[in-house]
């Protein structure tokens, strides 16, 4: 008997004799180390337990903690300043003034109208980008998302060059149909649609890419047309994404400033939305500017609260 067989022989002697008909184990079992089967925990290097070794189980390094706290303070401090410096005693009077309600009503009407236009134009555009393959699709997607990074004032100038009275398309609208868009309420809707449409398209396109296209294919094999399959199958599947995109587009349209003041101007009762009213009131009546800003802040918080189940959940 060789020296390599001595441990097995000793084990057979202690158990009352040799174990007949069994294959001697030459390596660790696949069940070894599982808690509940052998009573041990998985071991890491040098015999230490591996639980709590992941990123969540470690302390935060000081070089990361300090910038994180500074960034958090940088974002929260201006919002707290609203609450500290808000004229709470005169806030009801500020919010019930005729100018505030006029700007609020115009903002709500224009933002809702822009969102409806975004739904009509954006959902088909998102479907085109997600479900079809055509030459130049990457370029089209880049152009669609360009208003996200384009300065709003530049977007207003581009709208003037395209839809102004002397613009590429605006001159024909004025001469043929007598339609003038700049410095009108319709111009506000156009400017808000221009900056809000990419938010809807991105949200709906992402939902379409996540949805299983086999449902649409099954509907078409059963005799449904592509539009019927889109209307009866695809739309119910992507309804949450459409709702989220519509809320984002509405919030972006409500807070639009640069493109609106450049393309539509700042005329009270006609083109003066809430962001423009805040800008004007800040020069003459800071308390009214704070009151209007609080309304916009409350709307933004409501939008984030409505989207928390979609964006702020962990898997």
C-alpha positions as CSV (number, residue, x, y, z in Angstrom):
1,X,0.0,0.0,0.0
2,X,1.4,3.4,-1.0
3,X,1.5,6.4,1.2
4,X,-1.2,8.1,-0.9
5,X,-3.7,5.4,0.2
6,X,-3.1,5.7,3.9
7,X,-5.9,8.4,4.5
8,X,-8.5,6.3,2.7
9,X,-7.5,3.1,4.6
10,X,-7.7,4.9,7.9
11,X,-11.1,6.3,7.0
12,X,-12.3,2.8,6.1
13,X,-11.1,1.4,9.4
14,X,-12.9,4.1,11.4
15,X,-16.2,3.4,9.5
16,X,-16.1,-0.3,10.1
17,X,-14.4,-1.6,7.1
18,X,-13.7,-0.8,3.5
19,X,-16.4,0.8,1.5
20,X,-17.3,-1.6,-1.3
21,X,-18.8,-0.6,-4.6
22,X,-18.3,3.1,-4.2
23,X,-16.1,5.4,-6.3
24,X,-13.5,7.1,-4.2
25,X,-13.9,10.8,-4.4
26,X,-10.8,12.5,-5.9
27,X,-11.9,16.2,-5.8
28,X,-14.2,18.6,-4.0
29,X,-17.9,18.0,-4.5
30,X,-19.9,20.6,-6.3
31,X,-22.1,20.8,-3.1
32,X,-19.2,21.6,-0.8
33,X,-19.2,25.1,0.6
34,X,-23.0,25.6,0.2
35,X,-24.6,26.6,3.4
36,X,-27.4,24.3,4.4
37,X,-25.8,21.2,2.9
38,X,-22.5,21.0,4.7
39,X,-23.1,23.7,7.3
40,X,-20.2,25.9,6.1
41,X,-20.1,29.2,4.4
42,X,-18.2,29.9,1.1
43,X,-14.7,30.9,1.9
44,X,-12.8,33.6,0.2
45,X,-9.0,34.0,0.1
46,X,-7.1,32.9,3.2
47,X,-10.1,31.2,4.7
48,X,-12.2,34.4,5.3
49,X,-15.9,34.4,4.6
50,X,-16.9,36.0,1.3
51,X,-20.2,37.5,2.5
52,X,-20.1,41.3,2.6
53,X,-17.1,41.4,0.2
54,X,-19.1,43.1,-2.6
55,X,-19.2,46.9,-3.2
56,X,-22.2,47.3,-1.0
57,X,-20.5,45.7,1.9
58,X,-17.5,48.0,2.0
59,X,-17.2,51.5,3.4
60,X,-17.3,54.5,1.1
61,X,-13.8,55.8,0.4
62,X,-13.2,59.3,1.7
63,X,-12.0,60.7,-1.7
64,X,-15.4,59.6,-3.1
65,X,-17.5,60.6,-0.2
66,X,-16.5,64.2,0.0
67,X,-17.2,65.1,-3.7
68,X,-20.4,63.2,-3.5
69,X,-21.6,65.2,-0.5
70,X,-20.5,68.5,-2.1
71,X,-22.4,67.6,-5.3
72,X,-25.5,66.8,-3.3
73,X,-25.2,70.1,-1.3
74,X,-24.7,71.9,-4.6
75,X,-28.0,70.6,-6.0
76,X,-30.1,70.8,-2.9
77,X,-28.9,74.2,-1.5
78,X,-30.6,76.3,-4.3
79,X,-33.9,74.4,-3.8
80,X,-33.7,75.0,0.0
81,X,-33.2,78.6,-0.7
82,X,-36.6,78.8,-2.3
83,X,-38.2,77.4,0.9
84,X,-36.2,79.7,3.2
85,X,-36.6,82.9,1.2
86,X,-40.2,82.4,-0.1
87,X,-42.6,85.1,0.9
88,X,-45.0,82.7,2.7
89,X,-47.1,85.5,4.2
90,X,-47.8,87.2,0.9
91,X,-47.7,84.0,-1.2
92,X,-51.5,83.7,-1.6
93,X,-51.8,87.2,-2.8
94,X,-48.9,86.7,-5.2
95,X,-50.4,83.5,-6.7
96,X,-53.9,85.0,-7.1
97,X,-52.8,88.1,-9.0
98,X,-54.1,88.5,-12.5
99,X,-50.7,88.4,-14.1
100,X,-49.7,85.1,-12.5
101,X,-53.0,83.4,-13.4
102,X,-52.7,84.8,-16.9
103,X,-49.2,83.4,-17.4
104,X,-50.2,80.1,-15.7
105,X,-53.2,79.6,-17.9
106,X,-51.2,80.3,-21.0
107,X,-48.4,78.0,-19.9
108,X,-50.8,75.1,-19.2
109,X,-52.7,75.6,-22.5
110,X,-49.5,75.9,-24.6
111,X,-47.7,73.0,-22.9
112,X,-50.7,70.7,-23.2
113,X,-51.1,71.6,-26.9
114,X,-47.4,71.1,-27.5
115,X,-47.6,67.7,-25.8
116,X,-50.6,66.6,-28.1
117,X,-48.6,67.6,-31.1
118,X,-45.6,65.7,-29.8
119,X,-47.8,62.6,-29.4
120,X,-49.2,62.9,-33.0
121,X,-45.8,63.3,-34.5
122,X,-43.5,61.6,-32.0
123,X,-45.1,58.2,-31.7
124,X,-45.0,57.4,-35.4
125,X,-41.4,58.8,-35.6
126,X,-40.3,56.6,-32.7
127,X,-41.9,53.5,-34.3
128,X,-40.1,54.3,-37.6
129,X,-36.8,54.5,-35.8
130,X,-37.4,51.3,-33.8
131,X,-39.1,49.0,-36.2
132,X,-37.8,49.8,-39.6
133,X,-34.4,49.8,-41.2
134,X,-33.6,52.4,-43.8
135,X,-30.5,54.2,-45.1
136,X,-29.5,57.0,-42.9
137,X,-31.4,55.9,-39.8
138,X,-28.5,56.8,-37.5
139,X,-28.4,60.3,-39.0
140,X,-32.1,60.7,-38.6
141,X,-31.9,59.6,-34.9
142,X,-29.1,62.1,-34.4
143,X,-31.1,64.9,-35.9
144,X,-34.1,64.0,-33.8
145,X,-32.1,64.2,-30.6
146,X,-30.2,67.3,-31.6
147,X,-32.6,69.7,-29.8
148,X,-31.7,68.0,-26.5
149,X,-28.1,69.4,-26.7
150,X,-28.9,72.5,-28.8
151,X,-29.1,75.7,-26.8
152,X,-32.7,76.8,-26.7
153,X,-31.9,80.3,-28.0
154,X,-30.2,78.8,-31.0
155,X,-33.3,76.6,-31.5
156,X,-35.4,79.8,-31.5
157,X,-33.2,81.4,-34.1
158,X,-33.4,78.3,-36.3
159,X,-37.2,78.5,-36.0
160,X,-37.2,82.1,-37.1
161,X,-35.0,81.2,-40.1
162,X,-37.4,78.4,-41.1
163,X,-40.9,79.6,-40.1
164,X,-40.4,83.4,-39.8
165,X,-42.0,85.8,-42.2
166,X,-38.9,85.7,-44.3
167,X,-38.0,82.1,-43.5
168,X,-37.6,79.2,-45.8
169,X,-41.1,77.9,-45.2
170,X,-42.6,80.9,-43.3
171,X,-42.6,83.2,-46.3
172,X,-44.8,80.8,-48.2
173,X,-47.1,80.3,-45.3
174,X,-47.5,84.1,-45.1
175,X,-48.0,84.7,-48.8
176,X,-50.2,81.7,-49.6
177,X,-52.3,81.2,-46.5
178,X,-51.7,84.4,-44.5
179,X,-50.3,82.3,-41.5
180,X,-47.8,84.1,-39.3
181,X,-46.3,82.0,-36.5
182,X,-43.7,84.3,-34.8
183,X,-44.8,86.3,-31.8
184,X,-48.1,84.5,-31.5
185,X,-49.6,82.0,-29.2
186,X,-49.2,79.4,-31.9
187,X,-45.6,80.3,-32.1
188,X,-45.3,79.4,-28.4
189,X,-46.7,76.0,-29.1
190,X,-44.3,75.5,-32.0
191,X,-41.3,76.5,-30.0
192,X,-42.3,74.2,-27.1
193,X,-42.9,71.3,-29.5
194,X,-39.5,71.8,-31.0
195,X,-37.7,71.3,-27.7
196,X,-40.1,68.7,-26.2
197,X,-40.5,66.3,-29.1
198,X,-37.1,64.5,-28.6
199,X,-38.1,63.5,-25.0
200,X,-41.1,61.7,-26.3
201,X,-39.4,60.1,-29.2
202,X,-36.5,58.7,-27.0
203,X,-38.9,57.4,-24.4
204,X,-41.2,55.7,-26.9
205,X,-38.4,54.3,-29.0
206,X,-36.8,52.7,-26.0
207,X,-40.1,51.1,-25.0
208,X,-40.6,49.8,-28.5
209,X,-37.1,48.3,-28.6
210,X,-37.8,46.5,-25.3
211,X,-41.2,45.2,-26.5
212,X,-41.3,41.8,-28.2
213,X,-41.9,42.3,-32.0
214,X,-43.2,38.8,-32.3
215,X,-46.6,39.9,-31.1
216,X,-46.9,42.2,-34.1
217,X,-45.7,39.5,-36.4
218,X,-48.3,37.1,-35.1
219,X,-51.0,39.7,-35.7
220,X,-49.9,40.2,-39.3
221,X,-49.8,36.4,-39.9
222,X,-53.4,36.3,-38.7
223,X,-54.4,38.8,-41.4
224,X,-54.1,42.1,-39.7
225,X,-52.5,45.0,-41.5
226,X,-49.4,46.7,-40.2
227,X,-51.4,49.7,-39.0
228,X,-54.0,47.4,-37.3
229,X,-51.3,45.5,-35.6
230,X,-49.8,48.8,-34.4
231,X,-53.1,50.1,-33.2
232,X,-54.4,46.9,-31.5
233,X,-51.2,45.2,-30.4
234,X,-48.3,47.6,-30.2
235,X,-50.0,50.6,-28.6
236,X,-51.2,48.7,-25.6
237,X,-47.8,47.2,-25.1
238,X,-46.0,50.6,-25.1
239,X,-48.6,52.6,-23.3
240,X,-46.5,53.1,-20.2
241,X,-43.6,54.4,-22.3
242,X,-45.9,56.8,-24.2
243,X,-47.3,58.1,-20.9
244,X,-43.8,58.6,-19.4
245,X,-42.7,60.4,-22.6
246,X,-45.8,62.6,-22.7
247,X,-45.2,63.6,-19.1
248,X,-41.6,64.5,-19.8
249,X,-42.5,66.4,-22.9
250,X,-45.2,68.3,-21.0
251,X,-42.8,69.3,-18.2
252,X,-40.1,70.3,-20.7
253,X,-42.6,72.4,-22.7
254,X,-43.9,74.0,-19.5
255,X,-40.4,75.2,-18.5
256,X,-39.2,76.3,-21.9
257,X,-37.7,79.8,-22.0
258,X,-35.0,80.4,-24.6
259,X,-36.7,79.2,-27.8
260,X,-40.0,80.8,-26.7
261,X,-38.7,84.3,-26.1
262,X,-36.6,84.2,-29.3
263,X,-39.4,82.9,-31.6
264,X,-42.6,84.1,-29.9
265,X,-41.5,87.1,-27.8
266,X,-42.7,88.1,-24.4
267,X,-46.1,89.7,-24.8
268,X,-48.4,89.4,-21.7
269,X,-51.5,87.5,-22.3
270,X,-50.3,86.3,-25.7
271,X,-46.9,84.8,-25.5
272,X,-45.8,85.4,-21.9
273,X,-45.5,81.9,-20.3
274,X,-44.6,81.3,-16.7
275,X,-40.8,81.1,-17.3
276,X,-41.0,84.4,-19.1
277,X,-43.1,85.9,-16.3
278,X,-40.5,84.8,-13.8
279,X,-37.8,86.5,-15.8
280,X,-39.8,89.7,-16.0
281,X,-40.9,89.7,-12.4
282,X,-37.4,89.1,-11.2
283,X,-36.5,92.6,-12.4
284,X,-39.5,94.4,-10.8
285,X,-41.1,92.2,-8.2
286,X,-38.8,89.5,-6.8
287,X,-41.5,88.1,-4.5
288,X,-43.7,87.4,-7.5
289,X,-40.8,85.7,-9.2
290,X,-40.2,83.5,-6.2
291,X,-43.9,82.6,-6.1
292,X,-44.0,81.6,-9.8
293,X,-40.8,79.7,-9.3
294,X,-42.3,77.7,-6.5
295,X,-45.2,76.7,-8.8
296,X,-42.8,75.4,-11.4
297,X,-40.8,73.7,-8.7
298,X,-43.9,71.9,-7.4
299,X,-44.7,70.8,-11.0
300,X,-41.2,69.4,-11.5
301,X,-41.4,67.5,-8.2
302,X,-44.8,66.1,-9.2
303,X,-43.4,64.9,-12.5
304,X,-40.5,63.1,-10.8
305,X,-42.9,61.6,-8.3
306,X,-45.0,60.3,-11.2
307,X,-42.1,58.7,-12.9
308,X,-40.3,57.2,-9.9
309,X,-41.8,53.8,-10.5
310,X,-40.3,53.8,-14.0
311,X,-36.9,55.3,-13.4
312,X,-36.0,55.0,-9.7
313,X,-36.6,51.3,-9.1
314,X,-33.7,48.8,-8.8
315,X,-33.8,45.3,-10.2
